[in-house]
Amino acid sequence: MRAVATVLFLVVLATAVATFARRWRIPAPSLLVLAGIAVALIPGTPALRIPPQTIALVVLPPLLYASAEELSLRDLRAVWKPVTILAFGLVLASAAAVGYVAVAVTGLPPAMAFVLGAVLASTDPVAVTALGRRLALPGRVQVLVQAESLFNDATSLVLFKVAVGIAVAAGAVGWPAAGGEFVLLAGGGSLIGAAVAGAVGLIRRRTTDPVLETVIALVTPYSAYVLAESAHTSGITSVVVAGVLLGRSGHRLSDARIRLQLHAVYAVVVFLLESVVFSIVGLELPTLVRDLPSGTGWWPLQALVLAAVLIAIRVLWMLPLSAAAKPSSGRPSWRVAAVVTWAGTRGVMPLAAALSIPLTASSGALLPGRPLVLVLTTAVVVFTLVVQGLSLAPIVNRSGLALEPEHTAREEAAARDTLNRAALAHVDQLAELETQSEPAVDRVRRGLNARLDHTVDTPDGSTVDAAYRELRREVIAVQNAELRRLYDEHRISDTTRRSLQHDLDREETALGNR
């Protein structure tokens, strides 16, 4: 009963915080973390202890799946080389740098310092997606940050397992064995994710019930995760691969009515889970601090030093790779490097990994330094979510990389006119062939001409007849095809494509059932 009350309280808190965040134009994750800390500091607040398995199984799959579905494959193809370099090289460099500095400034045993480095080495896709959702970044920059956070899981997970194995003295893991485990985690997770995506695609092609489609969409990320974890591969990689593949083919698997319903359902699910998980980050920190042994009062300064190391290493790696994120080839850009560096935040996944560190070594003694590792991990996560989260929008605006609202509006208006002209040409062709009723053709033509003239379409107040509805659906299909052509030819951004696709889906749904 207490757990249910806690979840309900977090939902109410998150709703209130999100309301103020939108009004003040502050990133909700940053404000949620601060609210969680404030609540945890209230005298009499019970200590919150969340099992890492709960976060990994209940919270992460749908959030990762939603983030992966939003990933633009077109832009991903353009930045796959830097993403691969970051998912391997930057993770290894960050783990080594944090481990070395942690030994010097925290006094942790080298093995536990390496565990801390492995935990903090990778950026968090949940945090990155939540903070970047409202930023008008160019497509390649947004995809670079988001894809890096989605695909570095296997590397960081292998490092974490190697580090924990050394720390508990369960037998040092050699690098050849670590390489084999990486292939198992990443390769096995990718295969299972692709298999789940294929199976779900076959099922969804034969399903037209919106309720069943919604259930399938909600179950898919959990199925991919559980199947992969049961096979001792990476469940997170499996969810990401399934999300990317299904997101690419989503327009072919369902109709407009189902797509709108799925969008609405997942918007609610993502809001609730993100709200709860970022509140938990804030609530956990004071609880973990109370468990610290004496003599560790310097942890705030130590966490600040570790966060600075992570940012410095990230800048050094991002600068030579920043040219790949620019729309046209050119020299490395400090502006791109700064934005991509500051957008790479840590979040709930490092916290879940730290909470899963064993309590005791193989000898049965308490694992030295574990409480400090938990506090430092949570403090660095809070720092990145609050400091980087609150300052990310100003940095993006000052960099000059943010797309102006006028630019986005112009691109969307131009693309909309192109769709209407393609639809009008199709209607004129049907009129010449005389395959449709003349009143229906005339009504559709008047509506399209009104849109091209940017006037209001008010054909008449009569009931829409079957011929008009059928012709309008055919015209929308032509517009959908034209929209995909514009996107495939790099004439519009992924943001514009999604916005226009949503409008076409709403228009088709308004026509009613066939």
C-alpha positions in Angstrom: 0.0 0.0 0.0 2.9 2.3 0.8 4.4 1.7 -2.6 1.2 2.6 -4.3 0.9 5.8 -2.3 4.4 6.8 -3.2 3.8 6.3 -6.9 0.6 8.3 -6.7 2.4 11.1 -4.8 5.1 11.2 -7.5 2.6 11.4 -10.3 0.8 14.3 -8.6 4.1 16.0 -7.9 5.2 15.5 -11.5 2.0 16.9 -12.9 2.3 20.1 -10.8 6.0 20.5 -11.6 5.4 19.9 -15.3 2.8 22.7 -15.3 5.1 25.2 -13.8 8.0 24.0 -16.0 6.0 24.8 -19.1 4.9 28.2 -17.7 8.4 29.2 -16.8 9.9 27.5 -19.9 12.2 25.3 -17.8 13.1 21.7 -18.7 10.8 19.5 -16.7 13.5 16.9 -15.8 15.7 19.5 -14.1 12.8 20.9 -12.1 11.6 17.4 -11.2 15.0 16.5 -9.8 15.0 19.7 -7.7 11.5 19.0 -6.5 12.5 15.4 -5.5 15.5 16.7 -3.5 13.3 19.3 -1.8 10.7 16.7 -0.8 13.4 14.3 0.5 14.8 17.1 2.7 11.4 17.7 4.5 11.7 16.3 8.0 9.8 13.0 8.4 9.9 12.1 4.7 10.5 8.3 4.6 13.6 7.1 2.9 13.1 6.0 -0.7 14.8 2.8 -1.8 14.0 1.6 -5.3 15.3 -1.8 -6.4 17.3 -1.3 -9.6 15.4 -4.2 -11.2 12.2 -2.2 -10.9 13.7 0.7 -12.9 15.3 -1.5 -15.5 12.2 -3.6 -16.1 9.3 -1.3 -15.6 10.6 2.2 -16.5 13.4 1.9 -19.1 11.9 -0.2 -21.9 9.0 2.0 -22.9 11.1 5.2 -22.6 13.9 3.8 -24.7 11.4 2.4 -27.2 9.7 5.8 -27.6 13.1 7.5 -28.0 14.3 5.0 -30.6 11.1 5.3 -32.6 11.7 9.1 -32.9 15.2 8.5 -34.3 15.6 9.6 -37.9 17.3 6.8 -39.9 18.1 9.2 -42.7 20.1 11.5 -40.4 21.6 8.5 -38.5 23.2 7.2 -41.8 24.9 10.6 -42.1 26.5 10.4 -38.6 26.9 6.7 -38.0 30.7 6.9 -38.0 31.0 9.5 -35.2 28.3 7.7 -33.3 30.3 4.5 -33.5 33.5 6.2 -32.4 31.7 7.8 -29.4 29.9 4.6 -28.4 33.2 2.8 -28.2 36.1 5.3 -27.8 34.5 8.0 -25.7 33.0 5.5 -23.3 36.4 3.8 -22.7 38.2 7.1 -22.4 35.6 8.5 -20.0 35.7 5.4 -17.8 39.5 5.5 -17.6 39.7 9.2 -16.9 37.0 9.1 -14.2 38.6 6.0 -12.6 42.0 7.6 -12.5 40.7 10.9 -11.1 38.5 9.1 -8.6 41.5 7.3 -7.1 43.3 10.7 -6.7 40.4 12.8 -5.2 38.2 10.3 -3.4 40.5 7.7 -2.0 38.4 4.9 -3.4 40.2 1.6 -4.0 41.3 1.4 -7.7 38.8 -1.4 -8.4 35.8 0.6 -7.1 37.1 3.7 -8.8 37.0 1.8 -12.1 33.4 0.7 -11.2 32.5 4.4 -10.8 34.1 5.2 -14.1 32.2 2.5 -15.9 28.9 3.6 -14.3 29.4 7.3 -15.4 31.0 6.6 -18.8 27.9 6.6 -21.0 25.3 9.3 -21.5 21.7 8.4 -20.7 19.1 8.2 -23.6 16.2 8.9 -21.3 17.7 12.2 -20.0 19.1 13.2 -23.4 15.7 12.7 -25.2 13.8 14.4 -22.4 16.0 17.5 -22.4 16.4 17.7 -26.1 12.8 17.3 -27.0 12.0 21.0 -27.1 15.3 22.2 -28.6 15.2 23.3 -32.2 18.5 21.6 -33.1 19.5 20.7 -36.6 18.6 17.1 -37.5 22.2 15.8 -37.6 23.1 17.4 -34.2 20.0 16.0 -32.5 20.5 12.5 -34.0 24.2 12.5 -33.1 23.5 13.1 -29.4 20.4 10.9 -29.3 22.0 8.0 -31.2 25.1 8.0 -29.1 23.2 7.7 -25.9 21.1 4.9 -27.4 23.9 2.8 -28.7 26.6 3.1 -26.1 24.8 0.7 -23.7 26.6 -2.5 -24.7 30.1 -0.9 -24.2 29.3 0.6 -20.8 27.5 -2.6 -19.6 30.6 -4.7 -20.5 32.9 -2.3 -18.8 30.6 -2.3 -15.7 30.5 -6.1 -15.5 34.3 -6.3 -15.9 34.8 -3.6 -13.2 32.4 -5.2 -10.8 34.0 -8.6 -11.3 37.4 -7.2 -10.4 36.0 -5.3 -7.4 34.3 -8.3 -5.8 37.4 -10.5 -6.6 35.3 -13.0 -8.4 38.1 -13.5 -10.9 39.6 -10.8 -13.1 38.1 -10.7 -16.5 40.5 -10.6 -19.4 40.1 -8.3 -22.4 39.5 -11.2 -24.8 36.7 -12.4 -22.6 35.4 -8.9 -22.3 35.4 -8.6 -26.1 33.4 -11.9 -26.4 30.9 -10.6 -23.9 30.5 -7.4 -25.8 29.7 -9.3 -29.0 27.2 -11.4 -27.1 25.5 -8.4 -25.5 25.4 -6.1 -28.5 25.1 -8.7 -31.2 22.6 -10.9 -29.4 20.6 -7.9 -28.3 20.4 -6.6 -31.8 19.3 -10.0 -33.3 16.6 -10.4 -30.7 15.4 -6.8 -31.2 15.3 -7.3 -35.0 13.4 -10.6 -34.5 10.9 -9.0 -32.2 10.4 -6.1 -34.7 9.8 -8.6 -37.5 7.3 -10.6 -35.5 5.5 -7.5 -34.3 5.4 -6.1 -37.8 3.7 -9.3 -39.1 1.1 -9.1 -36.3 0.4 -5.4 -36.8 -0.1 -5.8 -40.6 -3.0 -8.2 -39.8 -4.5 -6.1 -37.0 -7.0 -3.3 -37.5 -8.4 -3.0 -34.0 -7.1 0.1 -32.3 -7.3 -1.4 -28.8 -5.2 -4.5 -29.9 -2.7 -2.2 -31.7 -2.3 -0.2 -28.5 -1.8 -3.3 -26.4 0.8 -4.6 -28.9 2.7 -1.3 -28.9 2.8 -1.2 -25.1 3.9 -4.8 -24.8 6.6 -4.7 -27.6 9.4 -2.9 -25.6 8.9 -5.2 -22.6 8.9 -8.3 -24.8 12.2 -7.2 -26.4 13.8 -6.5 -23.1 12.7 -9.6 -21.3 13.6 -11.9 -24.2 17.0 -10.4 -24.5 17.8 -10.5 -20.8 16.6 -14.1 -20.6 19.1 -14.9 -23.3 21.8 -13.1 -21.3 22.2 -10.4 -23.9 21.6 -6.6 -23.7 17.9 -5.9 -23.2 18.4 -2.2 -23.7 20.1 -2.8 -27.1 17.2 -5.1 -28.1 14.6 -2.5 -27.2 16.5 0.2 -29.1 16.9 -1.9 -32.3 13.2 -2.9 -32.2 12.1 0.7 -31.7 14.3 2.0 -34.6 13.1 -0.7 -37.0 9.4 -0.4 -36.1 9.6 3.4 -36.1 10.9 3.3 -39.7 8.0 1.2 -40.9 5.2 2.6 -38.6 3.4 4.3 -41.5 3.0 1.0 -43.3 1.9 -1.0 -40.3 -1.2 1.0 -39.2 -3.7 3.5 -40.5 -4.1 7.1 -39.5 -6.6 6.5 -36.8 -4.4 3.9 -35.0 -1.3 6.1 -35.4 -3.0 9.0 -33.7 -4.2 6.8 -30.9 -0.8 5.3 -30.4 0.8 8.7 -30.3 -1.7 9.9 -27.6 -1.2 6.8 -25.5 2.6 6.9 -25.6 2.6 10.6 -24.9 0.8 9.8 -21.6 3.0 6.8 -20.8 6.3 8.7 -21.5 5.1 11.7 -19.4 4.2 9.5 -16.4 7.4 7.4 -16.5 9.8 10.3 -17.1 8.1 12.3 -14.3 8.4 9.4 -11.8 12.0 8.5 -12.7 13.4 12.0 -12.5 11.7 12.6 -9.2 13.2 9.4 -7.9 16.7 10.7 -8.8 16.1 13.7 -6.6 14.5 11.7 -3.8 17.4 9.2 -3.8 20.3 11.6 -3.1 19.5 12.7 0.5 18.8 9.1 1.4 22.1 7.9 0.0 24.0 10.7 1.7 22.6 9.7 5.1 24.1 6.2 4.6 27.6 7.6 4.0 30.3 6.6 6.6 32.1 9.3 8.5 35.0 11.0 6.8 33.4 11.4 3.4 32.1 14.9 3.8 33.9 16.1 0.7 31.6 14.3 -1.7 30.0 17.5 -3.2 33.4 18.8 -4.3 34.5 15.3 -5.5 31.3 15.0 -7.6 32.0 18.4 -9.1 35.5 17.4 -10.1 34.3 14.2 -11.7 31.6 16.0 -13.6 34.2 18.5 -14.9 36.4 15.6 -16.0 33.5 14.1 -17.9 32.8 17.4 -19.7 36.4 18.0 -20.5 36.9 14.5 -22.0 33.7 14.9 -24.0 34.9 18.2 -25.4 38.2 16.8 -26.5 36.4 13.9 -28.3 33.6 16.0 -29.8 35.7 18.8 -31.4 37.3 16.6 -34.2 33.9 14.9 -34.8 31.8 18.0 -34.9 32.2 18.5 -38.6 30.2 15.3 -39.2 27.2 16.9 -37.5 27.2 20.0 -39.7 24.8 20.1 -42.7 27.7 20.6 -45.1 31.3 19.3 -44.7 33.7 21.8 -43.2 36.1 22.4 -40.4 35.4 21.2 -36.8 33.1 23.7 -35.1 33.5 24.8 -31.4 29.8 25.7 -31.5 28.7 22.2 -32.5 31.2 20.6 -30.1 29.9 22.8 -27.2 26.3 22.0 -27.8 26.8 18.3 -28.3 29.0 18.2 -25.2 26.5 20.0 -23.0 23.6 17.9 -24.3 25.3 14.7 -23.2 23.8 14.3 -19.7 23.7 11.4 -17.3 20.5 10.1 -15.9 18.6 7.2 -14.5 20.6 4.4 -16.2 23.8 5.2 -14.4 21.8 5.3 -11.1 20.2 1.9 -11.8 23.7 0.5 -12.6 25.2 1.9 -9.4 22.3 0.5 -7.3 23.0 -3.0 -8.7 26.6 -3.1 -7.4 26.8 -6.1 -4.9 26.8 -5.3 -1.2 29.7 -7.7 -0.4 32.8 -9.1 -1.9 33.4 -12.8 -2.6 35.0 -13.1 0.8 31.7 -12.0 2.5 33.0 -8.7 3.7 31.2 -5.4 2.8 32.4 -4.0 -0.5 34.6 -1.0 0.4 33.5 2.3 -1.1 30.1 1.2 -2.3 28.1 4.0 -0.4 30.4 6.7 -1.8 30.1 5.3 -5.3 26.3 5.5 -5.0 26.4 9.1 -3.7 28.9 10.3 -6.3 27.0 8.7 -9.1 23.7 10.3 -8.0 25.4 13.7 -7.4 26.9 13.7 -10.9 23.5 12.7 -12.4 21.8 15.6 -10.5 24.5 18.0 -11.6 24.1 17.2 -15.2 20.3 17.2 -15.1 20.1 20.5 -13.2 23.1 22.5 -14.3 23.4 21.3 -17.9 19.6 20.9 -18.2 18.8 24.5 -17.1 21.6 26.1 -19.2 21.3 23.9 -22.3 18.7 26.1 -24.0 20.7 29.4 -23.6 23.8 27.7 -24.9 22.0 26.4 -27.9 20.5 29.8 -28.6 23.9 31.6 -28.2 25.6 29.0 -30.5 23.4 30.1 -33.4 22.6 26.4 -34.2 19.0 26.5 -33.1 16.6 26.6 -36.0 14.5 29.8 -35.9 10.7 29.3 -35.6 10.4 31.2 -38.8 12.7 28.8 -40.6 10.7 25.8 -39.4 7.4 27.5 -40.3 8.7 28.4 -43.8 9.9 24.8 -44.5 6.6 23.4 -43.3 4.5 25.8 -45.3 6.6 25.1 -48.5 6.2 21.4 -48.0 2.5 21.7 -47.4 2.1 23.6 -50.6 4.1 20.9 -52.5 1.7 18.2 -51.1 -1.3 20.2 -52.1 0.0 20.7 -55.6 0.7 17.0 -56.0 -2.8 16.2 -54.7 -4.3 18.8 -57.1 -2.4 17.3 -60.1 -3.8 13.9 -59.1 -7.4 15.3 -58.9 -7.0 17.0 -62.3 -5.9 13.6 -63.8 -8.9 11.9 -62.4 -11.2 14.6 -63.8 -9.7 14.0 -67.3 -10.3 10.3 -66.9 -13.8 10.8 -65.6 -13.4 8.0 -63.1 -14.9 9.9 -60.2 -18.2 11.9 -59.8 -17.9 15.5 -60.9 -19.3 17.0 -57.7 -16.8 15.1 -55.6 -13.9 16.1 -57.8 -15.0 19.7 -57.8 -15.3 19.8 -54.1 -11.8 18.3 -53.5 -10.3 20.7 -56.1 -11.9 23.7 -54.4 -10.6 22.7 -51.1 -7.0 22.2 -52.4 -7.1 25.5 -54.2 -8.2 27.2 -51.1 -5.3 25.8 -49.2 -2.8 26.9 -51.8 -4.3 30.4 -51.6 -4.1 30.2 -47.8 -7.8 30.8 -47.4 -10.3 29.0 -45.3 -12.0 26.0 -47.0 -15.8 26.1 -46.4 -17.3 24.2 -49.4 -20.8 23.9 -48.0 -22.7 22.6 -45.0 -24.1 19.5 -46.6 -23.3 16.0 -45.4 -20.0 14.6 -46.9 -21.0 11.9 -49.3 -19.2 8.6 -49.8 -17.7 9.6 -53.2 -16.1 12.7 -51.7 -14.7 10.7 -48.7 -13.2 8.1 -50.9 -11.7 10.6 -53.3 -10.3 12.6 -50.3 -8.7 9.4 -48.9 -7.1 8.8 -52.3 -5.8 12.3 -52.4 -4.3 12.0 -48.8 -2.6 8.8 -50.0 -1.0 10.8 -52.8 0.1 13.4 -50.3 1.6 10.8 -48.0 3.6 9.4 -50.9 4.8 12.9 -51.8 5.7 13.6 -48.2 7.9 10.5 -48.1 9.5 11.6 -51.4 10.4 15.0 -50.0 11.9 13.4 -46.9 13.9 10.8 -48.8 15.3 13.5 -51.1 16.4 15.5 -48.0 14.2 18.5 -48.9 12.5 18.6 -45.5 13.6 17.8 -41.9 12.4 14.9 -39.8 10.5 17.4 -37.6 8.6 18.8 -40.6 7.8 15.2 -41.8 6.4 14.2 -38.5 4.3 17.4 -38.2 2.8 17.1 -41.6 2.2 13.3 -41.2 0.3 14.1 -38.0 -1.8 16.7 -39.8 -2.6 14.2 -42.7 -3.5 11.5 -40.1 -5.9 13.9 -38.4 -7.5 14.9 -41.6 -7.9 11.3 -42.7 -9.4 10.3 -39.3 -11.9 13.1 -39.6 -13.3 11.6 -42.7 -14.6 8.7 -40.6 -14.5 4.9 -41.1 -14.7 3.4 -44.6 
